[in-house]
Amino acid sequence: MARRALRGQLPHDADQHRTVSVRDVEPVGYLGNPTHWYLVTWCRLRSAPRCFRTDRIREVTMLDEPVTRELRGADLGLPPGHLRSLSLV
């Protein structure tokens, strides 16, 4: 099964008012800490990597477009060996 891009109502975590916008993103992974999980994406609007807290994502629709971007640790400023692949299928 090919990975597919998503369109979702995604929060701006940096915004204290929790503004939400509709964005098309390519999901490339998850990051977690003891209190929250984040969906790591390639944001087509910003042409840059973005992370969204999963408990704040309001709605998501799967698009017919494939994910074309692969995540590299350097995209997130992670040292080599700190990023591992995750498959949900």
Salt bridges, closest charged atoms under 4 A:
ASP13 OD1 - ARG56 NH1 3.00
ASP24 OD1 - ARG7 NE 2.62
GLU26 OE2 - ARG44 NE 3.12
ASP55 OD2 - ARG53 NH2 2.80
ASP64 OD1 - ARG4 NH2 3.86
GLU65 OE1 - ARG44 NH1 2.29
GLU70 OE2 - ARG3 NH2 2.69
ASP75 OD2 - ARG69 NH2 3.32
ASP75 OD1 - ARG72 NH2 2.72
